[in-house]
């Protein structure tokens, strides 16, 4: 029987990201077989785990199903599971899971809309959020103010913000006349309010901000605000390959994929019958 690192199994089981699980283990919030776990512990099938005293349904690598949702976040929703102020959260529209839970890949602030990814697999979430992956994010932004070539040059060269240097790897005029204009800009990090703060550093006001791309994944035009679309098994495996992760044999087929598979199977069966 193979064993795996505890924090990886917990992340895959949908409890949170790997980093969160490492922190929770350090804080003594995780126990295995009744004993407080320590960082670096391993766990096997048959072991039991609790987080904050609550039993956890563990998902090991060979059992895992790697699913990914593309969600079009509306303005006004927050990226937490529960809000003490009662504000709507991004999780309220997602489909229920029989096991595990949806993990948000990064965040968007309450006033930002657009592409937000969710997965059932903590390993995939960690790979997409880790700085070493060099995943770029593209935003459509409507700004108020006179944006000249000097401002665009400074935004691409780098601006010193309160938490360090930041810049757009690309920024291009998109559309608009008069005071309000649309630009598309790209950042390599997911720092808090980074896009807004970069524009505001040049005394340019951001009126609307929408994420339209996360790495190779674009926000599809048919995914309306407040709705989601599940990536196909083929798309998830392509994404996994890009991140140098092993494909999951249990990747979920969509209805279209199932129909294509069934049609292909029927054709093959018909050919075999004709040849017999």
C-alpha positions as CSV (number, residue, x, y, z in Angstrom):
1,X,0.0,0.0,0.0
2,X,1.5,3.3,-1.1
3,X,1.5,6.4,1.1
4,X,1.4,10.1,0.3
5,X,2.3,13.3,2.0
6,X,-0.5,14.4,4.3
7,X,-0.7,18.0,3.1
8,X,-1.1,16.9,-0.5
9,X,-3.9,14.4,0.3
10,X,-5.7,17.1,2.3
11,X,-5.4,19.6,-0.6
12,X,-6.6,17.0,-3.1
13,X,-9.5,16.3,-0.9
14,X,-10.7,19.8,-1.3
15,X,-9.9,21.2,2.2
16,X,-7.7,24.0,0.9
17,X,-4.5,24.7,-1.0
18,X,-1.2,22.9,-0.2
19,X,0.2,26.0,1.5
20,X,-2.9,26.3,3.7
21,X,-2.7,22.6,4.7
22,X,1.0,23.0,5.6
23,X,0.1,26.0,7.8
24,X,-2.8,24.2,9.4
25,X,-0.6,21.2,10.2
26,X,2.0,23.5,11.8
27,X,-0.8,25.1,13.8
28,X,-1.8,21.6,15.2
29,X,-5.2,21.7,13.5
30,X,-4.8,18.3,11.8
31,X,-4.7,14.9,13.4
32,X,-4.2,11.4,11.9
33,X,-5.4,8.3,13.6
34,X,-6.1,10.3,16.7
35,X,-2.7,11.9,17.0
36,X,-1.7,15.5,16.2
37,X,0.0,15.5,12.8
38,X,3.4,17.2,12.1
39,X,4.7,18.7,8.9
40,X,6.1,16.0,6.6
41,X,3.9,13.2,7.9
42,X,2.6,10.7,5.3
43,X,-0.7,9.0,5.2
44,X,-2.1,5.8,3.7
45,X,-5.5,4.4,2.7
46,X,-7.1,3.1,5.9
47,X,-5.8,6.0,8.0
48,X,-8.2,8.5,9.3
49,X,-7.8,12.3,9.5
50,X,-9.5,15.1,11.2
51,X,-9.3,18.9,10.7
52,X,-10.4,21.0,13.6
53,X,-11.9,17.9,15.1
54,X,-14.0,17.2,12.0
55,X,-13.5,13.9,10.1
56,X,-12.2,14.4,6.5
57,X,-13.1,12.2,3.6
58,X,-9.6,11.6,2.1
59,X,-9.0,11.3,-1.7
60,X,-5.8,9.6,-2.7
61,X,-4.0,10.1,-6.0
62,X,-5.4,7.0,-7.7
63,X,-9.0,7.9,-6.6
64,X,-8.8,11.6,-7.6
65,X,-11.0,13.1,-10.3
66,X,-9.6,16.3,-11.7
67,X,-12.3,18.7,-12.6
68,X,-12.1,22.3,-13.6
69,X,-14.8,24.9,-13.9
70,X,-14.7,28.2,-15.7
71,X,-16.8,30.7,-13.8
72,X,-17.8,34.3,-14.9
73,X,-17.8,36.2,-11.6
74,X,-20.2,39.1,-11.4
75,X,-19.3,42.3,-9.5
76,X,-20.6,42.1,-5.9
77,X,-19.6,38.5,-5.2
78,X,-16.7,37.7,-2.8
79,X,-14.2,34.8,-3.1
80,X,-14.8,33.2,0.3
81,X,-17.1,30.4,1.3
82,X,-18.9,32.3,4.0
83,X,-19.2,36.0,4.7
84,X,-20.1,37.3,8.2
85,X,-21.7,40.3,6.5
86,X,-24.0,38.0,4.4
87,X,-22.6,39.1,1.1
88,X,-23.0,36.7,-1.8
89,X,-20.1,34.4,-2.5
90,X,-18.7,32.9,-5.7
91,X,-19.4,29.4,-4.4
92,X,-23.2,29.7,-4.3
93,X,-23.7,29.0,-8.0
94,X,-21.3,26.1,-8.3
95,X,-22.5,22.5,-8.8
96,X,-22.6,20.3,-5.7
97,X,-19.9,17.6,-5.3
98,X,-20.4,14.1,-3.8
99,X,-16.9,14.3,-2.2
100,X,-14.3,17.0,-1.7
101,X,-15.0,20.6,-2.5
102,X,-14.3,23.2,-5.1
103,X,-11.1,25.1,-4.7
104,X,-10.8,28.6,-6.1
105,X,-7.7,29.2,-8.2
106,X,-6.7,32.7,-7.0
107,X,-9.2,35.4,-6.2
108,X,-10.9,38.5,-7.7
109,X,-11.9,41.4,-5.5
110,X,-15.5,42.3,-5.0
111,X,-15.5,45.0,-7.6
112,X,-13.8,42.9,-10.3
113,X,-15.7,40.6,-12.6
114,X,-14.8,37.9,-15.1
115,X,-12.8,34.7,-15.3
116,X,-12.4,32.7,-12.1
117,X,-11.3,29.0,-12.2
118,X,-12.3,26.3,-9.7
119,X,-10.9,22.8,-9.4
120,X,-11.5,19.7,-7.3
121,X,-7.7,19.0,-7.3
122,X,-5.4,20.7,-4.9
123,X,-2.3,19.7,-6.9
124,X,-3.6,21.5,-10.0
125,X,-4.6,24.5,-7.9
126,X,-1.2,24.7,-6.4
127,X,0.6,24.3,-9.7
128,X,-1.5,27.1,-11.3
129,X,-1.0,29.6,-8.4
130,X,2.7,28.9,-7.8
131,X,4.9,31.8,-9.0
132,X,7.2,29.3,-10.8
133,X,4.4,28.5,-13.2
134,X,4.7,32.0,-14.7
135,X,1.0,32.1,-15.4
136,X,-0.1,35.5,-16.9
137,X,-3.5,37.1,-16.4
138,X,-5.2,39.4,-18.9
139,X,-7.7,42.0,-17.9
140,X,-10.1,44.3,-19.8
141,X,-10.1,47.7,-18.0
142,X,-12.1,50.8,-18.6
143,X,-10.3,53.9,-17.3
144,X,-11.1,57.6,-16.9
145,X,-8.3,60.0,-17.6
146,X,-5.8,61.0,-20.3
147,X,-3.6,58.0,-21.0
148,X,-0.6,59.1,-23.0
149,X,2.4,57.2,-24.2
150,X,4.4,58.2,-21.2
151,X,1.9,56.6,-18.8
152,X,1.9,53.4,-20.9
153,X,5.7,53.3,-20.9
154,X,5.9,53.7,-17.1
155,X,3.3,51.0,-16.6
156,X,5.3,48.5,-18.7
157,X,8.7,49.6,-17.3
158,X,7.6,49.2,-13.6
159,X,6.1,51.3,-10.8
160,X,7.1,51.2,-7.2
161,X,4.0,50.3,-5.1
162,X,3.7,49.9,-1.4
163,X,4.5,46.2,-1.7
164,X,7.3,46.4,-4.2
165,X,7.8,46.9,-8.0
166,X,5.0,46.0,-10.3
167,X,4.4,46.3,-14.0
168,X,2.2,45.2,-16.9
169,X,4.0,42.8,-19.2
170,X,1.7,44.2,-21.9
171,X,-0.9,47.0,-22.1
172,X,-2.8,47.9,-25.3
173,X,-5.6,50.3,-26.2
174,X,-8.7,48.4,-27.1
175,X,-11.7,50.6,-27.7
176,X,-13.5,53.8,-26.7
177,X,-13.7,57.5,-27.4
178,X,-13.8,60.5,-25.1
179,X,-12.8,60.4,-21.4
180,X,-13.5,56.7,-20.9
181,X,-11.4,54.2,-22.8
182,X,-10.9,50.4,-22.7
183,X,-7.4,48.9,-22.4
184,X,-6.2,45.3,-22.2
185,X,-3.4,44.7,-19.7
186,X,-1.4,41.6,-18.6
187,X,0.2,40.9,-15.3
188,X,2.3,37.9,-14.2
189,X,1.3,37.9,-10.5
190,X,-1.9,37.8,-8.5
191,X,-1.1,40.5,-6.0
192,X,-4.0,42.2,-4.2
193,X,-5.6,44.9,-6.4
194,X,-2.5,45.0,-8.5
195,X,-4.1,46.2,-11.8
196,X,-6.1,48.9,-10.1
197,X,-3.1,50.1,-8.1
198,X,-0.9,50.3,-11.1
199,X,-3.4,52.6,-13.0
200,X,-4.1,54.6,-9.9
201,X,-0.3,55.2,-9.5
202,X,-0.6,57.3,-12.7
203,X,-3.7,59.2,-11.4
204,X,-6.0,57.2,-13.7
205,X,-9.3,56.1,-12.4
206,X,-10.5,52.5,-13.0
207,X,-14.2,52.3,-13.7
208,X,-14.5,48.7,-14.7
209,X,-12.2,45.7,-14.4
210,X,-12.8,42.3,-15.9
211,X,-10.4,39.3,-16.1
212,X,-10.7,37.7,-19.6
213,X,-7.8,35.2,-19.5
214,X,-5.9,33.1,-17.0
215,X,-2.8,31.6,-18.7
216,X,-4.1,29.6,-21.7
217,X,-7.7,29.7,-20.6
218,X,-10.0,32.4,-22.0
219,X,-13.4,33.4,-20.7
220,X,-15.8,31.9,-23.3
221,X,-18.4,34.2,-24.8
222,X,-21.2,31.7,-24.0
223,X,-20.5,31.8,-20.2
224,X,-22.7,34.6,-19.0
225,X,-22.2,36.5,-15.8
226,X,-22.9,34.3,-12.7
227,X,-22.7,31.0,-14.7
228,X,-20.1,28.4,-15.2
229,X,-18.9,25.9,-17.8
230,X,-16.9,22.7,-17.1
231,X,-13.7,22.1,-19.0
232,X,-13.7,18.8,-20.9
233,X,-11.5,15.9,-19.8
234,X,-9.3,16.5,-22.9
235,X,-8.9,20.2,-22.0
236,X,-8.1,19.4,-18.3
237,X,-5.5,16.8,-19.4
238,X,-3.9,19.3,-21.8
239,X,-3.7,21.8,-18.9
240,X,-2.2,19.2,-16.7
241,X,0.4,18.3,-19.3
242,X,1.4,22.0,-19.6
243,X,2.0,22.1,-15.9
244,X,3.9,18.8,-16.0
245,X,1.3,17.0,-13.9
246,X,0.2,13.4,-14.6
247,X,-3.2,13.2,-16.4
248,X,-6.0,11.8,-14.3
249,X,-7.6,8.7,-15.8
250,X,-10.8,9.6,-14.0
251,X,-11.1,13.0,-15.8
252,X,-14.9,13.5,-16.2
253,X,-16.4,13.3,-19.7
254,X,-18.8,16.0,-20.6
255,X,-22.1,15.0,-22.3
256,X,-20.7,15.9,-25.7
257,X,-17.6,13.8,-25.1
258,X,-19.8,10.8,-24.0
259,X,-22.0,11.2,-27.2
260,X,-18.8,11.3,-29.4
261,X,-17.4,8.2,-27.6
262,X,-20.7,6.3,-28.0
263,X,-21.0,7.2,-31.7
264,X,-17.4,6.1,-32.3
265,X,-18.0,2.8,-30.4
266,X,-21.2,2.1,-32.4
267,X,-19.3,2.7,-35.7
268,X,-16.5,0.4,-34.6
269,X,-19.0,-2.3,-33.6
270,X,-20.8,-2.0,-36.9
271,X,-17.6,-2.4,-38.8
272,X,-16.7,-5.5,-36.8
273,X,-20.1,-7.0,-37.5
274,X,-19.8,-6.3,-41.2
275,X,-16.4,-8.0,-41.3
276,X,-17.6,-11.1,-39.4
